Amino acid sequence: MAEQGNGFRKLEMQRPPRAPESSTPEQRHWRRYKTSLVTKAYAAVHCVAFSPAAPYDFAVTNSTRVQIYGSRGKAVKKTISRFKDIVYTTSFRDDGKLLVAAGEERIVKVFDVESGGMLRMLKGHSKPVRTTERQKGRRGRRVDGREEGLGLQVILHGRLHCISGGDDAVVKYWDVATGEDVINLEGHRDHVRCVTTSPTSQDVLVSGSYDHTVKLWDCRKGSDVLTVDHGQPVQAVLMLPGGGVMVTAGGNVMKIWDVLAGGRILQAMANHSKPITCLAYDENGGRILSGSLDHHLKVYDVQ
């Protein structure tokens, strides 16, 4: 037995050479993104909004303040704390010089970004304001509105307008210069959670509500021209660049609608395990992104 043991020889495992890893253009695109900074906020972050103008600073709402971070050094450049209660939403004007914010106070506040000074207080909502988003209008105007906050609309001749939606189920169109709500769009039966605008028409707005409906509004008529039923409380809505396709999110379901065909549903997807809270698309409109309470961000190819 000893002789047999002494004659034992361990065999070497033959491993084939490792093939070079192949990656798709999509994989290479997302690998370019790296975490550059992690900072602790004072409280829950309800909204992050980027300035459309260079140097592309971004604003973050948490607790009773809005903090503006520099895009390069990622340090806080300015803190706006002219609030008595939680701030849910914020949005920049297209030139990056004005910022709007709103929340539990039920007041839409307009600030000068450079000085941090408050320029206007727009009073009219009877319950908290919770929706915001921004978008360029055609000749003469630019518009805004989105999840958890308010929306900003501006006319190129210097006049300013805002769009806001809140828990009082009303979508308001404001004249910032006078502080008056020019149009009240009423028709939802529950909290309005998201507002956006058409990329092809300055007079068309879209709002989503906890009453399960998404409404397309014509500001010239002051009424809704299309209503679709998402089937669950709506948290986010998105208009794709062409203006003919709309994306809605409620529960864990995302639906795509053909607006030009009278609100015909094109596709429904349930890829999240918990409710979807936000939607966005990339600068070319080729990808849709959805964020959810399941801690996942999912990317969809529009093509």
C-alpha positions as a LaTeX table, in Angstrom:
\begin{tabular}{lrrr}
\hline
Residue & $x$ (\AA) & $y$ (\AA) & $z$ (\AA) \\
\hline
Met1 & 0.00 & 0.00 & 0.00 \\
Ala2 & 2.84 & 2.38 & 0.84 \\
Glu3 & 4.47 & 1.73 & $-2.50$ \\
Gln4 & 1.22 & 2.42 & $-4.30$ \\
Gly5 & 0.78 & 5.65 & $-2.31$ \\
Asn6 & 4.29 & 6.81 & $-3.13$ \\
Gly7 & 3.63 & 6.27 & $-6.81$ \\
Phe8 & 0.50 & 8.50 & $-6.89$ \\
Arg9 & 0.71 & 11.35 & $-9.35$ \\
Lys10 & $-1.70$ & 14.28 & $-9.41$ \\
Leu11 & $-3.14$ & 15.03 & $-12.80$ \\
Glu12 & $-3.18$ & 18.62 & $-14.01$ \\
Met13 & $-6.58$ & 19.95 & $-15.07$ \\
Gln14 & $-6.61$ & 21.08 & $-18.67$ \\
Arg15 & $-8.45$ & 24.41 & $-18.90$ \\
Pro16 & $-9.32$ & 25.86 & $-22.31$ \\
Pro17 & $-8.17$ & 29.45 & $-22.90$ \\
Arg18 & $-10.74$ & 32.05 & $-21.85$ \\
Ala19 & $-12.45$ & 33.66 & $-24.79$ \\
Pro20 & $-12.53$ & 37.47 & $-24.83$ \\
Glu21 & $-15.74$ & 38.88 & $-23.38$ \\
Ser22 & $-18.17$ & 40.14 & $-25.98$ \\
Ser23 & $-20.46$ & 43.05 & $-25.20$ \\
Thr24 & $-23.27$ & 44.75 & $-27.02$ \\
Pro25 & $-23.37$ & 48.50 & $-27.76$ \\
Glu26 & $-26.10$ & 48.79 & $-25.09$ \\
Gln27 & $-23.88$ & 47.17 & $-22.44$ \\
Arg28 & $-20.96$ & 49.39 & $-23.38$ \\
His29 & $-23.21$ & 52.47 & $-23.12$ \\
Trp30 & $-24.27$ & 51.75 & $-19.53$ \\
Arg31 & $-20.79$ & 50.75 & $-18.39$ \\
Arg32 & $-19.70$ & 54.34 & $-18.96$ \\
Tyr33 & $-21.82$ & 55.48 & $-16.01$ \\
Lys34 & $-20.00$ & 55.55 & $-12.68$ \\
Thr35 & $-20.94$ & 56.68 & $-9.18$ \\
Ser36 & $-19.05$ & 59.95 & $-8.71$ \\
Leu37 & $-20.50$ & 61.09 & $-5.40$ \\
Val38 & $-22.61$ & 59.79 & $-2.53$ \\
Thr39 & $-23.96$ & 62.39 & $-0.12$ \\
Lys40 & $-26.39$ & 62.05 & 2.77 \\
Ala41 & $-29.52$ & 64.20 & 2.64 \\
Tyr42 & $-31.33$ & 65.66 & 5.63 \\
Ala43 & $-34.49$ & 63.69 & 4.89 \\
Ala44 & $-36.23$ & 61.75 & 2.11 \\
Val45 & $-35.42$ & 63.08 & $-1.36$ \\
His46 & $-38.66$ & 63.69 & $-3.29$ \\
Cys47 & $-37.35$ & 65.26 & $-6.49$ \\
Val48 & $-34.14$ & 65.80 & $-8.47$ \\
Ala49 & $-34.26$ & 68.31 & $-11.35$ \\
Phe50 & $-31.46$ & 69.20 & $-13.77$ \\
Ser51 & $-31.03$ & 72.63 & $-15.30$ \\
Pro52 & $-31.43$ & 72.51 & $-19.11$ \\
Ala53 & $-28.75$ & 75.21 & $-19.48$ \\
Ala54 & $-24.99$ & 74.92 & $-19.00$ \\
Pro55 & $-23.30$ & 74.17 & $-16.64$ \\
Tyr56 & $-26.27$ & 71.82 & $-15.99$ \\
Asp57 & $-26.48$ & 72.13 & $-12.22$ \\
Phe58 & $-29.16$ & 70.12 & $-10.45$ \\
Ala59 & $-31.61$ & 70.81 & $-7.64$ \\
Val60 & $-32.61$ & 68.34 & $-4.92$ \\
Thr61 & $-35.63$ & 68.64 & $-2.61$ \\
Asn62 & $-35.44$ & 67.17 & 0.87 \\
Ser63 & $-37.33$ & 68.17 & 3.99 \\
Thr64 & $-38.02$ & 71.94 & 3.92 \\
Arg65 & $-35.26$ & 72.95 & 1.53 \\
Val66 & $-34.07$ & 72.87 & $-2.05$ \\
Gln67 & $-30.32$ & 72.43 & $-2.53$ \\
Ile68 & $-28.61$ & 73.30 & $-5.83$ \\
Tyr69 & $-25.50$ & 71.22 & $-6.59$ \\
Gly70 & $-22.79$ & 72.13 & $-9.07$ \\
Ser71 & $-22.49$ & 69.70 & $-11.95$ \\
Arg72 & $-18.69$ & 69.72 & $-11.84$ \\
Gly73 & $-17.61$ & 69.66 & $-8.21$ \\
Lys74 & $-20.90$ & 68.09 & $-7.01$ \\
Ala75 & $-20.79$ & 70.45 & $-4.02$ \\
Val76 & $-23.81$ & 72.40 & $-2.75$ \\
Lys77 & $-23.75$ & 75.82 & $-4.43$ \\
Lys78 & $-26.90$ & 77.20 & $-2.85$ \\
Thr79 & $-29.53$ & 76.20 & $-0.31$ \\
Ile80 & $-33.05$ & 77.62 & $-0.58$ \\
Ser81 & $-34.92$ & 77.20 & 2.69 \\
Arg82 & $-37.88$ & 79.56 & 2.28 \\
Phe83 & $-40.34$ & 76.80 & 3.17 \\
Lys84 & $-42.30$ & 75.97 & 6.33 \\
Asp85 & $-43.15$ & 72.40 & 5.33 \\
Ile86 & $-41.94$ & 69.53 & 3.12 \\
Val87 & $-40.98$ & 70.40 & $-0.47$ \\
Tyr88 & $-42.12$ & 67.76 & $-2.96$ \\
Thr89 & $-41.07$ & 69.14 & $-6.31$ \\
Thr90 & $-38.83$ & 71.59 & $-8.15$ \\
Ser91 & $-38.12$ & 72.52 & $-11.76$ \\
Phe92 & $-35.83$ & 74.88 & $-13.70$ \\
Arg93 & $-36.80$ & 77.28 & $-16.46$ \\
Asp94 & $-35.27$ & 76.51 & $-19.84$ \\
Asp95 & $-32.54$ & 79.12 & $-19.44$ \\
Gly96 & $-31.68$ & 77.87 & $-15.94$ \\
Lys97 & $-32.20$ & 81.29 & $-14.35$ \\
Leu98 & $-35.48$ & 80.62 & $-12.55$ \\
Leu99 & $-36.56$ & 77.75 & $-10.35$ \\
Val100 & $-40.00$ & 76.80 & $-9.06$ \\
Ala101 & $-40.78$ & 74.63 & $-6.04$ \\
Ala102 & $-43.88$ & 73.51 & $-4.15$ \\
Gly103 & $-45.10$ & 71.01 & $-1.57$ \\
Glu104 & $-47.15$ & 70.73 & 1.60 \\
Glu105 & $-47.49$ & 74.51 & 1.93 \\
Arg106 & $-49.90$ & 74.54 & $-1.04$ \\
Ile107 & $-48.00$ & 77.53 & $-2.45$ \\
Val108 & $-45.98$ & 77.53 & $-5.68$ \\
Lys109 & $-42.81$ & 79.57 & $-5.13$ \\
Val110 & $-40.61$ & 81.08 & $-7.84$ \\
Phe111 & $-36.92$ & 81.77 & $-7.13$ \\
Asp112 & $-34.00$ & 83.48 & $-8.82$ \\
Val113 & $-31.31$ & 80.81 & $-9.12$ \\
Glu114 & $-28.36$ & 83.20 & $-8.94$ \\
Ser115 & $-29.37$ & 85.00 & $-5.74$ \\
Gly116 & $-31.71$ & 82.42 & $-4.23$ \\
Gly117 & $-34.26$ & 85.18 & $-3.66$ \\
Met118 & $-37.99$ & 84.46 & $-3.87$ \\
Leu119 & $-39.70$ & 86.36 & $-6.71$ \\
Arg120 & $-43.32$ & 85.16 & $-6.55$ \\
Met121 & $-45.74$ & 83.20 & $-4.37$ \\
Leu122 & $-48.60$ & 81.63 & $-6.34$ \\
Lys123 & $-51.51$ & 80.87 & $-4.03$ \\
Gly124 & $-54.62$ & 78.97 & $-5.08$ \\
His125 & $-54.30$ & 75.27 & $-4.38$ \\
Ser126 & $-56.36$ & 74.08 & $-1.43$ \\
Lys127 & $-54.18$ & 70.99 & $-0.89$ \\
Pro128 & $-50.47$ & 70.12 & $-1.34$ \\
Val129 & $-48.87$ & 70.53 & $-4.78$ \\
Arg130 & $-47.26$ & 67.35 & $-6.03$ \\
Thr131 & $-46.40$ & 67.41 & $-9.73$ \\
Thr132 & $-43.68$ & 68.85 & $-12.02$ \\
Glu133 & $-41.95$ & 68.55 & $-15.39$ \\
Arg134 & $-40.48$ & 70.80 & $-18.09$ \\
Gln135 & $-40.63$ & 70.97 & $-21.85$ \\
Lys136 & $-40.19$ & 73.47 & $-24.68$ \\
Gly137 & $-43.24$ & 74.86 & $-26.39$ \\
Arg138 & $-43.36$ & 76.14 & $-29.94$ \\
Arg139 & $-43.03$ & 79.76 & $-30.90$ \\
Gly140 & $-43.79$ & 82.02 & $-27.96$ \\
Arg141 & $-43.92$ & 79.55 & $-25.06$ \\
Arg142 & $-42.21$ & 76.87 & $-23.08$ \\
Val143 & $-43.90$ & 74.58 & $-20.61$ \\
Asp144 & $-43.25$ & 72.43 & $-17.50$ \\
Gly145 & $-44.75$ & 69.85 & $-14.98$ \\
Arg146 & $-43.89$ & 66.39 & $-13.24$ \\
Glu147 & $-44.25$ & 63.74 & $-10.41$ \\
Glu148 & $-44.24$ & 65.16 & $-6.89$ \\
Gly149 & $-44.28$ & 68.89 & $-7.58$ \\
Leu150 & $-45.20$ & 71.52 & $-10.18$ \\
Gly151 & $-44.62$ & 72.55 & $-13.78$ \\
Leu152 & $-43.20$ & 75.73 & $-15.28$ \\
Gln153 & $-44.23$ & 77.38 & $-18.56$ \\
Val154 & $-42.57$ & 80.43 & $-20.07$ \\
Ile155 & $-43.28$ & 82.71 & $-23.05$ \\
Leu156 & $-40.25$ & 83.86 & $-25.05$ \\
His157 & $-41.38$ & 87.50 & $-24.95$ \\
Gly158 & $-40.61$ & 87.62 & $-21.24$ \\
Arg159 & $-43.97$ & 86.60 & $-19.76$ \\
Leu160 & $-43.88$ & 83.60 & $-17.42$ \\
His161 & $-46.39$ & 80.87 & $-16.85$ \\
Cys162 & $-46.55$ & 77.83 & $-14.57$ \\
Ile163 & $-48.55$ & 74.63 & $-14.58$ \\
Ser164 & $-49.22$ & 72.89 & $-11.27$ \\
Gly165 & $-51.24$ & 69.92 & $-10.11$ \\
Gly166 & $-52.04$ & 68.87 & $-6.55$ \\
Asp167 & $-54.06$ & 66.87 & $-4.08$ \\
Asp168 & $-57.10$ & 69.10 & $-4.72$ \\
Ala169 & $-57.52$ & 67.30 & $-8.09$ \\
Val170 & $-57.04$ & 70.60 & $-9.99$ \\
Val171 & $-54.48$ & 71.46 & $-12.68$ \\
Lys172 & $-53.71$ & 75.18 & $-12.63$ \\
Tyr173 & $-52.21$ & 77.37 & $-15.34$ \\
Trp174 & $-50.57$ & 80.44 & $-13.79$ \\
Asp175 & $-49.45$ & 83.84 & $-14.97$ \\
Val176 & $-46.31$ & 84.32 & $-12.87$ \\
Ala177 & $-46.13$ & 88.06 & $-13.54$ \\
Thr178 & $-49.51$ & 88.70 & $-11.91$ \\
Gly179 & $-49.59$ & 85.70 & $-9.61$ \\
Glu180 & $-53.04$ & 84.76 & $-10.92$ \\
Asp181 & $-54.26$ & 81.33 & $-12.02$ \\
Val182 & $-55.40$ & 81.97 & $-15.59$ \\
Ile183 & $-57.01$ & 78.57 & $-16.17$ \\
Asn184 & $-58.31$ & 75.93 & $-13.75$ \\
Leu185 & $-58.55$ & 72.51 & $-15.40$ \\
Glu186 & $-61.07$ & 70.48 & $-13.42$ \\
Gly187 & $-62.20$ & 66.95 & $-14.21$ \\
His188 & $-60.12$ & 64.58 & $-12.07$ \\
Arg189 & $-61.84$ & 63.05 & $-9.03$ \\
Asp190 & $-58.71$ & 62.33 & $-6.98$ \\
His191 & $-55.16$ & 63.59 & $-6.34$ \\
Val192 & $-53.24$ & 64.74 & $-9.44$ \\
Arg193 & $-49.82$ & 63.12 & $-9.26$ \\
Cys194 & $-48.17$ & 64.01 & $-12.57$ \\
Val195 & $-48.32$ & 66.70 & $-15.23$ \\
Thr196 & $-46.49$ & 66.95 & $-18.54$ \\
Thr197 & $-46.85$ & 68.77 & $-21.84$ \\
Ser198 & $-46.94$ & 67.91 & $-25.50$ \\
Pro199 & $-43.62$ & 68.40 & $-27.33$ \\
Thr200 & $-45.48$ & 69.44 & $-30.48$ \\
Ser201 & $-48.20$ & 71.79 & $-29.17$ \\
Gln202 & $-47.86$ & 74.58 & $-26.63$ \\
Asp203 & $-51.56$ & 74.37 & $-25.77$ \\
Val204 & $-51.78$ & 70.67 & $-24.90$ \\
Leu205 & $-51.20$ & 69.39 & $-21.36$ \\
Val206 & $-51.40$ & 65.90 & $-19.90$ \\
Ser207 & $-52.22$ & 65.00 & $-16.29$ \\
Gly208 & $-52.43$ & 61.72 & $-14.40$ \\
Ser209 & $-54.43$ & 61.08 & $-11.26$ \\
Tyr210 & $-55.17$ & 58.60 & $-8.51$ \\
Asp211 & $-58.64$ & 58.26 & $-10.08$ \\
His212 & $-56.90$ & 55.88 & $-12.57$ \\
Thr213 & $-57.31$ & 58.31 & $-15.50$ \\
Val214 & $-54.93$ & 60.29 & $-17.69$ \\
Lys215 & $-56.40$ & 63.38 & $-19.33$ \\
Leu216 & $-55.23$ & 65.31 & $-22.38$ \\
Trp217 & $-56.19$ & 68.99 & $-21.99$ \\
Asp218 & $-56.57$ & 71.73 & $-24.59$ \\
Cys219 & $-55.82$ & 75.04 & $-22.85$ \\
Arg220 & $-57.59$ & 76.96 & $-25.60$ \\
Lys221 & $-60.87$ & 75.26 & $-24.69$ \\
Gly222 & $-60.09$ & 74.84 & $-20.99$ \\
Ser223 & $-61.33$ & 71.25 & $-21.07$ \\
Asp224 & $-60.10$ & 67.70 & $-21.62$ \\
Val225 & $-60.15$ & 66.34 & $-25.16$ \\
Leu226 & $-59.08$ & 62.76 & $-24.39$ \\
Thr227 & $-59.30$ & 60.51 & $-21.32$ \\
Val228 & $-57.75$ & 57.05 & $-20.97$ \\
Asp229 & $-58.16$ & 54.64 & $-18.06$ \\
His230 & $-54.86$ & 53.20 & $-16.86$ \\
Gly231 & $-56.64$ & 50.82 & $-14.49$ \\
Gln232 & $-54.59$ & 51.77 & $-11.41$ \\
Pro233 & $-53.65$ & 55.01 & $-9.61$ \\
Val234 & $-51.39$ & 56.91 & $-12.02$ \\
Gln235 & $-48.00$ & 57.99 & $-10.68$ \\
Ala236 & $-46.19$ & 59.14 & $-13.84$ \\
Val237 & $-46.94$ & 60.14 & $-17.42$ \\
Leu238 & $-44.65$ & 60.83 & $-20.36$ \\
Met239 & $-45.13$ & 62.17 & $-23.89$ \\
Leu240 & $-42.59$ & 60.87 & $-26.41$ \\
Pro241 & $-40.86$ & 63.43 & $-28.68$ \\
Gly242 & $-43.19$ & 62.99 & $-31.66$ \\
Gly243 & $-46.22$ & 63.95 & $-29.57$ \\
Gly244 & $-48.31$ & 61.03 & $-30.83$ \\
Val245 & $-47.38$ & 58.43 & $-28.22$ \\
Met246 & $-47.98$ & 58.64 & $-24.47$ \\
Val247 & $-46.57$ & 56.45 & $-21.69$ \\
Thr248 & $-48.37$ & 56.03 & $-18.35$ \\
Ala249 & $-47.32$ & 54.28 & $-15.15$ \\
Gly250 & $-49.47$ & 53.13 & $-12.24$ \\
Gly251 & $-49.03$ & 50.18 & $-9.93$ \\
Asn252 & $-46.31$ & 47.99 & $-11.42$ \\
Val253 & $-47.70$ & 48.41 & $-14.94$ \\
Met254 & $-46.45$ & 50.70 & $-17.70$ \\
Lys255 & $-48.74$ & 51.29 & $-20.68$ \\
Ile256 & $-48.08$ & 52.85 & $-24.08$ \\
Trp257 & $-50.91$ & 54.68 & $-25.85$ \\
Asp258 & $-51.45$ & 55.95 & $-29.39$ \\
Val259 & $-52.85$ & 59.44 & $-28.82$ \\
Leu260 & $-53.51$ & 60.13 & $-32.51$ \\
Ala261 & $-55.67$ & 57.00 & $-32.70$ \\
Gly262 & $-57.93$ & 58.26 & $-29.93$ \\
Gly263 & $-56.11$ & 56.67 & $-27.01$ \\
Arg264 & $-55.64$ & 53.16 & $-28.39$ \\
Ile265 & $-53.39$ & 51.05 & $-26.16$ \\
Leu266 & $-50.31$ & 49.75 & $-27.95$ \\
Gln267 & $-48.61$ & 47.75 & $-25.21$ \\
Ala268 & $-48.75$ & 47.01 & $-21.48$ \\
Met269 & $-45.71$ & 45.85 & $-19.49$ \\
Ala270 & $-45.39$ & 44.71 & $-15.89$ \\
Asn271 & $-41.64$ & 44.25 & $-15.37$ \\
His272 & $-41.45$ & 45.74 & $-11.86$ \\
Ser273 & $-42.48$ & 43.95 & $-8.68$ \\
Lys274 & $-43.65$ & 47.13 & $-6.92$ \\
Pro275 & $-45.30$ & 50.41 & $-8.03$ \\
Ile276 & $-43.54$ & 52.53 & $-10.66$ \\
Thr277 & $-42.98$ & 56.08 & $-9.40$ \\
Cys278 & $-41.24$ & 57.88 & $-12.29$ \\
Leu279 & $-40.67$ & 57.81 & $-16.05$ \\
Ala280 & $-38.14$ & 59.50 & $-18.31$ \\
Tyr281 & $-36.59$ & 59.18 & $-21.76$ \\
Asp282 & $-33.07$ & 59.87 & $-23.00$ \\
Glu283 & $-32.13$ & 62.91 & $-25.08$ \\
Asn284 & $-32.80$ & 61.12 & $-28.36$ \\
Gly285 & $-36.07$ & 59.53 & $-27.26$ \\
Gly286 & $-34.65$ & 56.09 & $-28.04$ \\
Arg287 & $-34.90$ & 54.71 & $-24.51$ \\
Ile288 & $-37.58$ & 54.90 & $-21.83$ \\
Leu289 & $-36.53$ & 54.58 & $-18.18$ \\
Ser290 & $-38.82$ & 53.56 & $-15.32$ \\
Gly291 & $-38.03$ & 53.76 & $-11.61$ \\
Ser292 & $-39.88$ & 51.75 & $-8.99$ \\
Leu293 & $-40.23$ & 51.12 & $-5.26$ \\
Asp294 & $-38.63$ & 47.72 & $-5.93$ \\
His295 & $-35.28$ & 49.63 & $-6.02$ \\
His296 & $-34.80$ & 48.93 & $-9.72$ \\
Leu297 & $-34.39$ & 51.24 & $-12.71$ \\
Lys298 & $-35.39$ & 49.54 & $-15.95$ \\
Val299 & $-34.47$ & 50.65 & $-19.47$ \\
Tyr300 & $-36.64$ & 49.95 & $-22.52$ \\
Asp301 & $-35.69$ & 50.26 & $-26.19$ \\
Val302 & $-38.39$ & 52.31 & $-27.91$ \\
Gln303 & $-37.62$ & 50.68 & $-31.26$ \\
\hline
\end{tabular}
